[in-house]
């Protein structure tokens, strides 16, 4: 059986961990798929070539962009569910925050929300560039 201390520690760490994972995966979508496309669109193809020669694993990552975006989207969605549905319930049950420092929970929650919204914005930009910008530009050329 778990003690209240174990539940309290797990409840305060889980949303932050999901936020960091969602930020990491959204940054990977930006690096593999969105950033190179934006640089080429801006006429910086040589920059993309040198970037890909320095980091050749990005080519492999971009070949699997559907998987990368799917996993990133799932992690970001899980992070939103954890942040806005699960974490408030833990805090209202008084098992999510330490009684000796109640402001620590608010600070961690604020940082987690900033990371979550930043990762959602990065993911949205990456998704737009990787999947929507190309067909949109093709349609405009007709």
C-alpha positions in Angstrom: 0.0 0.0 0.0 1.3 3.5 -0.9 1.7 6.1 1.7 0.5 9.7 1.3 4.1 10.8 0.8 4.6 8.5 -2.1 1.4 9.6 -3.7 2.3 13.2 -3.1 5.7 12.9 -4.7 4.4 11.0 -7.7 1.5 13.5 -8.2 3.7 16.6 -8.3 6.3 15.1 -10.6 4.2 13.5 -13.3 2.8 16.6 -14.9 6.2 18.2 -15.1 7.8 15.0 -16.6 5.0 14.9 -19.3 5.6 18.6 -20.1 9.3 18.1 -20.5 8.7 15.0 -22.8 6.2 16.9 -24.9 8.6 19.9 -25.2 11.4 17.5 -26.3 9.3 15.7 -28.9 7.8 19.0 -30.3 11.3 20.3 -30.6 12.3 17.2 -32.5 9.4 17.8 -34.9 10.6 21.3 -35.4 14.2 20.3 -36.0 13.4 17.4 -38.4 10.7 18.7 -40.5 9.8 22.4 -40.0 13.0 24.2 -39.6 14.7 22.8 -42.8 11.6 23.7 -44.8 11.4 27.2 -43.5 15.1 27.7 -44.2 14.8 26.5 -47.8 11.7 28.7 -48.2 13.8 31.7 -47.1 16.5 30.9 -49.6 18.9 29.4 -47.2 19.4 26.0 -48.8 23.1 25.9 -48.2 22.4 26.4 -44.5 20.2 23.4 -44.5 22.8 21.3 -46.4 25.5 22.1 -43.8 23.1 21.6 -41.0 22.2 18.1 -42.3 25.8 17.2 -42.8 26.5 18.1 -39.2 23.5 16.2 -37.9 22.8 13.4 -40.4 20.3 11.6 -38.0 17.8 14.4 -38.9 17.4 12.9 -42.3 16.4 9.5 -40.8 14.0 11.3 -38.4 12.4 13.2 -41.3 11.8 10.0 -43.2 9.6 8.9 -40.3 7.9 12.3 -39.7 4.4 10.7 -39.5 5.5 8.6 -36.5 7.4 11.6 -35.0 4.4 13.8 -35.2 2.0 11.1 -34.0 4.1 10.4 -30.9 4.6 14.1 -30.2 0.9 14.8 -30.6 0.0 11.9 -28.2 2.5 13.1 -25.6 1.3 16.7 -25.8 -2.3 15.6 -25.6 -1.4 13.4 -22.5 0.3 16.3 -21.0 -2.7 18.6 -21.5 -5.0 15.9 -19.9 -2.5 15.5 -17.0 -2.1 19.3 -16.5 -5.8 20.3 -16.7 -7.7 17.3 -15.6 -5.5 15.1 -13.3 -3.3 17.6 -11.6 -6.1 19.9 -10.3 -7.8 16.9 -8.8 -4.7 15.9 -7.0 -4.2 19.4 -5.7 -7.8 19.6 -4.5 -7.4 16.3 -2.7 -4.4 17.8 -0.9 -2.1 14.9 -2.0 -0.4 16.8 -4.8 1.4 19.4 -2.8 3.6 19.4 0.3 1.9 21.0 3.3 5.1 22.7 4.4 5.6 24.7 1.1 2.2 25.3 -0.7 3.8 27.9 -3.1 6.1 25.2 -4.6 3.1 23.5 -6.2 2.0 26.8 -7.8 5.5 27.5 -9.1 5.9 24.0 -10.6 2.4 24.2 -12.1 3.1 27.6 -13.7 6.4 26.4 -15.2 4.7 23.2 -16.5 2.0 25.2 -18.1 4.5 27.5 -19.8 6.4 24.4 -21.1 3.2 22.7 -22.2 1.9 25.7 -24.2 5.4 26.4 -25.7 5.6 22.7 -26.9 2.0 23.0 -28.3 3.0 26.1 -30.2 6.2 24.5 -31.6 4.3 21.4 -32.5 1.6 23.5 -34.4 4.3 25.4 -36.3 6.1 22.2 -37.2 2.8 20.5 -38.3 1.9 23.4 -40.5 5.2 23.5 -42.2 5.7 19.7 -42.5 2.2 18.8 -43.8 0.2 21.9 -44.8 2.6 24.5 -46.3 3.8 22.4 -49.3 0.2 21.7 -50.6 -0.8 25.2 -49.9 2.1 26.6 -51.9 1.4 24.2 -54.7 -2.2 25.3 -54.9 -1.1 28.9 -55.0 1.2 28.2 -57.9 -1.6 27.0 -60.1 
